[in-house]
Amino acid sequence: MSPATPATGPADPAAPSGSSLSAARRSRELAALAADSEVDVLVVGLGATGAGAALDAATRGLSVVAVDAHDLAFGTSRWSSKLIHGGLRYLASGQLDVAHESAVERGILMERTAPHLVRAQPFVLPLTPLVGTGQAALARAGFMAGDLLRLAARTGRGTLPRPRTLSAVETRHLAPALRATGLRGGLLSWDGRLSDDARLVTAIARTAAAHGARILTRVRALALHRDGAVLRDETTGEELTVRARTIVNAAGVWAGGLVDDVRLRPSRGTHLVLRSEDLGRLSAGLHIPIPGESNRFVLVLPQGDGRVYVGLTDEPVEGPVPDVPEVPETDIGFLLDVLGSALDVTLHRADVVGAFAGLRPLLDTGADPDAPGRTADISRRHAVLTSAEGVVTVVGGKLTTYRRMAQDAVDAAVAAAGLDAGPCRTASLPLVGAATPKVLAGLDVPSRLVFRYGSEAPAVHALGLADPALARPVVPGHPVTGAELLWAVRHEGALDVADLLDRRTRIGLVPEDRADAEEAAREALARTAGSTV
C-alpha cells in the first residue's frame, strides 16, 4: 500500500447509511447500553441464526441488542459447504417437511433476500464403475424429485435449471479431472451456492443494524436469567447488567452452556482446501458417491478464487466444545480416498493446503449414547425450546433455513414475554447489497465483487480507483484486494486481523496465504484507527 496515502485512506464514495458496523459504532452503542440497559430482545450469538433473530425482531418494531463473545460468524456458520441446499438429502431420508422447508428458504434467498450472494451452481454426479445401475437410477429419481421440490417451493426455472443426464463426453468436458476409464456419463443437477457463508452472516447483521438493532461483537454473555443477562466487554473486561424483556439463545454448539437442560450432540463436518490447478478446470461441482453408501457423497466445490473445497464428513464429537475445531488426519485421509475413487489425478496429503471443520449443533434426542448410530442419521429439524425462566433457545437446523429458525425463535420469544410486536417481515426483506439480477448485471465492476458485495460493489471498487495500491491483491494468486480489507474495517465491523482474514475474507483458510496477508490486514486497521465513523 502506498506510504503517501493519508492515514485515514480514501473517502468512501457511497458509504451505506445506517448499516455500517465499525469499532467506533460499537463503542458508542456499548456506552448507550450502559446508560440505558433496558431492551425488548437480547440475542446471544451472532451466527446466521442469531443475526437472523436480531433482524427479525428489529423489523417487528422491537428494540434489540445482539451480542457475540467473538465475532460475526465465528462459529459453525463460517464452516459450511457454502451451499444453500434444496433439501434433496432430507427427501431421500423421508424428512419431507425438512426438505420442503429447505427448498422454500433456498428460493427466498436466491430470488428475494440475497440474489447477490446466492447463485445457481451446477453439479455432476459421475457414473463411474463404482456407481451401479440401481444406484444411478435412484440418484436420477432423486434429482427429479428435487426439481419437484423446486416447483412446490415456487422457485423459478430461470433460477434453477432442470436436471438432466450427460454423456461421458459432456461429463468430462465439465470436469476433465474425472477418470475416463469406465465412465458411463453423469447426472447434472443444480443447487444454490453462496459466495461465502460468513459474508451472508455479515449482510444479515448489517441489515439488522440498519433497522436499529445494536450489533455488539466481543461481548460475552456470562449469565442469562428471567429479567436479562450479565455481559462482559471482552476488549476491556468491564461487566454490564442488561435488562431484557425476552432473550433468544442462538449460541449454536455453545447454547447448552448458557441454559440448563439443553442437550446437544455436536457433529463434525470437515472440508479440505485444494489449489484449483491441482484439479484442472472445473466448470461444475462434483457429487462423488462414497463407496458402500447409497445416499452419501463427497462434494467438490470450485470457489472461483483459485481454491477448491472438498467435503464433508459427518462424525460425532465428544467432550468440551472448542472455539475452533481441529481437523483430524483421519478425516483428511477419508476425503482424499473418496476423491481417488473417481479422479484421474493423484492427490497427496501435501496437496491439501488447508482444512476446516465445523460443529453442527444437533439436538440430543435422548437416545442411548452408547447405542449404535451416526450423527449423519440425526434429523436436521430445528428446535425452539423455552426454559422455565423464559429464555428461548434455538438449536439444530442448518444454514439454509436460518431465516425460518430465527422467525420461529422470535415468535416463541414474543409469545413467552407477551410483547406487542408486528408480524415477521424477513421473507421479503432484501439484505444489504441485494438487487435484481438486471441491476447487478449492469454494474460496471468486476463480477467477483458483485458476487460478494452486490449493489455495494461499485463503492468497494472505487476505493481501489482512488488509491491504486488498494486495488492490488493482498496475496499473490488470491483475488482479495486491500480495498476489500479497508471496506471490512469501515463498514463490516472487523476489529482485528483475524476478523479480516478469517471471516470478512477467507484468506485465512490457507495458513501460508494468511501469513502473507497479515501485513496488509494490519495496514487496513491502521488506516481507520481513531476514526469516529
ZAMARGU-4260 file (C-alpha; in steps of 0.2 Angstrom, whole numbers, plus 5000, padded with zeros to 4 digits):
<rodrens>
0) 5000/5000/5000 | 5006/5017/4996 | 5015/5026/5010 | 5009/5043/5003 | 4991/5039/5006
5) 4984/5048/5022 | 4982/5038/5037 | 4963/5038/5035 | 4964/5032/5017 | 4952/5037/5003
10) 4935/5043/5007 | 4921/5031/5003 | 4911/5037/4988 | 4895/5028/4993 | 4896/5023/5011
15) 4879/5014/5016 | 4868/5023/5028 | 4864/5015/5044 | 4871/4998/5040 | 4889/5001/5043
20) 4897/4992/5058 | 4913/4999/5065 | 4924/5000/5080 | 4918/5017/5083 | 4899/5012/5082
25) 4902/4998/5093 | 4910/5009/5107 | 4895/5022/5105 | 4882/5008/5107 | 4890/5000/5121
30) 4891/5017/5130 | 4872/5020/5126 | 4868/5002/5133 | 4877/5006/5149 | 4867/5022/5151
35) 4850/5014/5147 | 4852/4995/5149 | 4833/4990/5146 | 4829/4982/5129 | 4815/4972/5122
40) 4825/4957/5115 | 4843/4951/5119 | 4850/4939/5106 | 4865/4929/5111 | 4876/4923/5097
45) 4879/4931/5080 | 4880/4917/5068 | 4867/4916/5054 | 4853/4911/5066 | 4857/4924/5079
50) 4859/4938/5067 | 4843/4932/5058 | 4834/4933/5075 | 4841/4951/5078 | 4835/4956/5061
55) 4818/4948/5063 | 4815/4956/5080 | 4821/4973/5074 | 4809/4973/5059 | 4794/4969/5070
60) 4797/4986/5079 | 4806/4979/5094 | 4822/4986/5102 | 4836/4973/5100 | 4854/4970/5107
65) 4863/4956/5099 | 4880/4950/5106 | 4893/4938/5102 | 4909/4933/5113 | 4919/4934/5097
70) 4914/4940/5080 | 4901/4938/5067 | 4901/4921/5060 | 4914/4915/5072 | 4906/4898/5075
75) 4898/4885/5064 | 4891/4897/5051 | 4908/4900/5043 | 4912/4882/5042 | 4899/4876/5030
80) 4900/4869/5012 | 4895/4887/5006 | 4879/4879/4999 | 4861/4883/5000 | 4853/4866/4999
85) 4836/4862/4992 | 4833/4848/5004 | 4836/4833/4992 | 4846/4823/5006 | 4831/4825/5018
90) 4819/4820/5005 | 4829/4804/5002 | 4828/4800/5021 | 4809/4803/5022 | 4810/4820/5031
95) 4798/4828/5019 | 4794/4843/5030 | 4813/4847/5032 | 4815/4845/5013 | 4801/4857/5008
100) 4806/4870/5021 | 4824/4869/5014 | 4818/4872/4996 | 4807/4886/5001 | 4821/4895/5011
105) 4833/4892/4996 | 4821/4901/4984 | 4818/4915/4996 | 4837/4918/4997 | 4840/4916/4978
110) 4826/4927/4972 | 4821/4939/4986 | 4833/4942/5000 | 4851/4938/4994 | 4852/4936/4975
115) 4869/4944/4975 | 4876/4931/4987 | 4867/4915/4981 | 4868/4909/4964 | 4864/4893/4954
120) 4878/4880/4955 | 4879/4865/4943 | 4884/4848/4950 | 4889/4832/4941 | 4887/4815/4948
125) 4899/4805/4938 | 4893/4787/4934 | 4909/4778/4937 | 4911/4759/4938 | 4908/4761/4957
130) 4890/4768/4954 | 4879/4753/4949 | 4864/4755/4938 | 4852/4754/4953 | 4861/4767/4962
135) 4861/4778/4946 | 4843/4776/4944 | 4840/4780/4962 | 4850/4796/4961 | 4842/4801/4944
140) 4825/4799/4953 | 4831/4809/4967 | 4836/4824/4956 | 4819/4824/4948 | 4811/4824/4965
145) 4822/4838/4969 | 4816/4848/4954 | 4798/4844/4960 | 4803/4852/4977 | 4809/4867/4967
150) 4792/4868/4959 | 4782/4866/4975 | 4793/4880/4983 | 4788/4891/4968 | 4806/4894/4964
155) 4808/4899/4945 | 4815/4888/4932 | 4826/4903/4927 | 4834/4902/4944 | 4837/4883/4945
160) 4838/4874/4928 | 4831/4857/4926 | 4842/4841/4930 | 4847/4830/4915 | 4858/4815/4910
165) 4875/4819/4902 | 4885/4808/4890 | 4903/4803/4895 | 4910/4817/4884 | 4899/4830/4892
170) 4904/4824/4909 | 4922/4825/4906 | 4920/4842/4897 | 4913/4849/4914 | 4926/4840/4924
175) 4941/4834/4914 | 4949/4828/4930 | 4937/4813/4931 | 4944/4796/4926 | 4938/4792/4909
180) 4940/4773/4911 | 4923/4765/4914 | 4914/4782/4914 | 4897/4780/4908 | 4891/4798/4909
185) 4885/4809/4923 | 4869/4816/4931 | 4868/4835/4930 | 4859/4844/4944 | 4858/4862/4951
190) 4858/4869/4969 | 4861/4886/4977 | 4879/4891/4981 | 4885/4906/4992 | 4899/4917/4988
195) 4904/4915/5006 | 4894/4909/5021 | 4902/4922/5033 | 4898/4936/5021 | 4879/4931/5022
200) 4880/4932/5041 | 4889/4950/5039 | 4875/4955/5027 | 4861/4949/5039 | 4869/4958/5054
205) 4872/4974/5044 | 4854/4974/5039 | 4848/4971/5057 | 4859/4986/5061 | 4851/4997/5048
210) 4834/4993/5056 | 4840/4999/5073 | 4847/4983/5081 | 4863/4985/5091 | 4876/4973/5085
215) 4890/4970/5098 | 4904/4958/5095 | 4917/4954/5108 | 4903/4955/5121 | 4901/4939/5131
220) 4885/4933/5140 | 4891/4927/5157 | 4874/4923/5164 | 4856/4923/5157 | 4841/4925/5169
225) 4822/4929/5168 | 4825/4948/5168 | 4841/4949/5157 | 4859/4945/5157 | 4876/4949/5164
230) 4888/4954/5149 | 4906/4957/5148 | 4916/4968/5136 | 4930/4956/5131 | 4941/4971/5125
235) 4941/4979/5142 | 4934/4966/5154 | 4920/4978/5160 | 4904/4969/5165 | 4887/4976/5162
240) 4869/4970/5168 | 4856/4971/5154 | 4838/4971/5157 | 4829/4962/5143 | 4810/4958/5142
245) 4815/4942/5132 | 4831/4933/5127 | 4835/4922/5112 | 4849/4910/5115 | 4856/4907/5097
250) 4874/4902/5103 | 4874/4886/5092 | 4885/4872/5099 | 4888/4883/5115 | 4870/4885/5119
255) 4870/4872/5132 | 4882/4881/5142 | 4870/4896/5145 | 4854/4886/5148 | 4851/4871/5158
260) 4843/4856/5151 | 4848/4860/5133 | 4857/4844/5127 | 4867/4844/5111 | 4876/4831/5101
265) 4888/4840/5090 | 4893/4833/5073 | 4909/4837/5065 | 4909/4842/5046 | 4927/4843/5038
270) 4932/4851/5022 | 4949/4851/5013 | 4956/4866/5003 | 4965/4862/4987 | 4973/4873/4974
275) 4962/4874/4958 | 4977/4870/4947 | 4979/4853/4956 | 4961/4848/4949 | 4962/4856/4932
280) 4947/4866/4925 | 4931/4863/4934 | 4915/4870/4926 | 4904/4862/4939 | 4905/4855/4956
285) 4905/4836/4959 | 4895/4824/4969 | 4906/4809/4971 | 4897/4794/4979 | 4905/4787/4995
290) 4909/4768/4991 | 4897/4757/5001 | 4885/4771/5005 | 4869/4773/4995 | 4865/4791/4999
295) 4881/4800/5004 | 4893/4810/4993 | 4909/4819/4994 | 4907/4837/4987 | 4920/4845/4976
300) 4916/4864/4976 | 4926/4876/4965 | 4926/4893/4973 | 4932/4904/4959 | 4946/4911/4969
305) 4960/4898/4965 | 4953/4886/4978 | 4943/4871/4978 | 4934/4864/4994 | 4931/4846/4996
310) 4919/4839/5010 | 4912/4834/5020 | 4912/4821/5034 | 4899/4819/5047 | 4906/4812/5063
315) 4900/4813/5082 | 4911/4824/5093 | 4913/4821/5112 | 4919/4832/5126 | 4921/4851/5128
320) 4917/4862/5113 | 4932/4871/5106 | 4932/4888/5099 | 4940/4882/5083 | 4938/4863/5079
325) 4953/4853/5075 | 4953/4843/5059 | 4959/4825/5062 | 4970/4817/5049 | 4958/4803/5048
330) 4945/4815/5040 | 4958/4821/5028 | 4963/4803/5023 | 4945/4798/5021 | 4941/4813/5009
335) 4957/4810/4999 | 4952/4792/4997 | 4935/4796/4990 | 4942/4808/4978 | 4954/4795/4972
340) 4940/4783/4968 | 4934/4795/4954 | 4948/4806/4948 | 4962/4804/4936 | 4973/4815/4946
345) 4983/4808/4961 | 4981/4819/4976 | 4993/4818/4991 | 4992/4824/5008 | 5005/4838/5003
350) 4992/4845/4991 | 4980/4849/5005 | 4984/4867/5008 | 4971/4870/5021 | 4957/4861/5030
355) 4942/4867/5041 | 4929/4859/5052 | 4913/4865/5059 | 4902/4858/5073 | 4883/4856/5069
360) 4873/4860/5085 | 4861/4844/5083 | 4849/4842/5097 | 4852/4826/5108 | 4835/4817/5106
365) 4839/4807/5122 | 4843/4791/5114 | 4856/4779/5122 | 4873/4787/5119 | 4881/4770/5118
370) 4869/4763/5106 | 4875/4761/5088 | 4871/4776/5076 | 4878/4791/5067 | 4876/4809/5068
375) 4873/4808/5050 | 4856/4800/5054 | 4850/4813/5066 | 4837/4824/5060 | 4841/4842/5054
380) 4825/4849/5060 | 4827/4864/5071 | 4820/4865/5089 | 4815/4880/5099 | 4815/4877/5117
385) 4808/4889/5131 | 4816/4887/5148 | 4807/4888/5165 | 4815/4906/5166 | 4808/4911/5149
390) 4824/4910/5139 | 4821/4904/5121 | 4835/4893/5114 | 4835/4888/5095 | 4846/4874/5090
395) 4848/4861/5076 | 4843/4866/5058 | 4856/4871/5045 | 4862/4887/5037 | 4849/4886/5023
400) 4835/4888/5035 | 4842/4901/5046 | 4828/4913/5042 | 4814/4902/5047 | 4824/4896/5063
405) 4825/4915/5068 | 4807/4918/5064 | 4801/4903/5075 | 4813/4909/5089 | 4807/4926/5089
410) 4788/4920/5088 | 4792/4910/5104 | 4801/4924/5112 | 4787/4937/5109 | 4774/4924/5115
415) 4783/4920/5131 | 4786/4938/5135 | 4769/4944/5129 | 4777/4958/5118 | 4767/4969/5107
420) 4776/4965/5090 | 4772/4965/5072 | 4772/4950/5060 | 4788/4943/5053 | 4794/4953/5038
425) 4810/4944/5033 | 4804/4933/5019 | 4803/4948/5008 | 4816/4959/5015 | 4832/4961/5004
430) 4848/4961/5014 | 4861/4974/5012 | 4868/4973/4994 | 4853/4964/4987 | 4847/4970/4970
435) 4838/4962/4955 | 4848/4952/4943 | 4846/4965/4929 | 4853/4979/4941 | 4868/4968/4947
440) 4872/4963/4929 | 4873/4981/4924 | 4886/4986/4937 | 4902/4991/4929 | 4914/4982/4941
445) 4922/4965/4942 | 4909/4951/4943 | 4918/4944/4958 | 4915/4960/4968 | 4896/4959/4963
450) 4895/4941/4969 | 4902/4947/4986 | 4895/4964/4988 | 4880/4966/4977 | 4875/4984/4974
455) 4889/4990/4986 | 4902/4983/4974 | 4905/5000/4965 | 4909/5008/4982 | 4922/4994/4986
460) 4929/4996/4968 | 4930/5015/4970 | 4942/5013/4984 | 4955/5005/4973 | 4952/5018/4959
465) 4956/5031/4972 | 4972/5023/4978 | 4979/5010/4965 | 4989/5002/4980 | 4972/4996/4987
470) 4967/4988/4970 | 4981/4975/4971 | 4978/4958/4978 | 4985/4957/4995 | 4991/4939/4992
475) 4998/4933/4975 | 4986/4921/4967 | 4971/4926/4978 | 4959/4940/4972 | 4955/4949/4988
480) 4962/4967/4987 | 4967/4980/5000 | 4951/4989/4996 | 4941/4974/5002 | 4950/4974/5019
485) 4948/4993/5021 | 4929/4991/5017 | 4928/4977/5030 | 4935/4988/5044 | 4925/5004/5039
490) 4908/4995/5036 | 4908/4977/5041 | 4913/4978/5059 | 4930/4970/5058 | 4941/4974/5073
495) 4957/4964/5071 | 4967/4954/5059 | 4958/4938/5062 | 4941/4946/5058 | 4948/4952/5042
500) 4957/4936/5036 | 4946/4923/5044 | 4929/4929/5042 | 4926/4945/5031 | 4938/4937/5018
505) 4943/4918/5018 | 4961/4921/5015 | 4965/4913/5032 | 4959/4895/5026 | 4976/4893/5019
510) 4989/4896/5033 | 5003/4901/5020 | 4991/4914/5012 | 4986/4920/5029 | 5004/4924/5035
515) 5007/4933/5018 | 4991/4944/5021 | 4994/4949/5039 | 5003/4965/5035 | 4990/4971/5023
520) 4977/4967/5036 | 4986/4977/5049 | 4988/4992/5037 | 4969/4992/5034 | 4966/4993/5053
525) 4979/5007/5055 | 4970/5017/5041 | 4955/5018/5052 | 4962/5019/5069 | 4954/5033/5079
530) 4940/5036/5067 | 4924/5041/5074 | 4913/5035/5060
</rodrens>
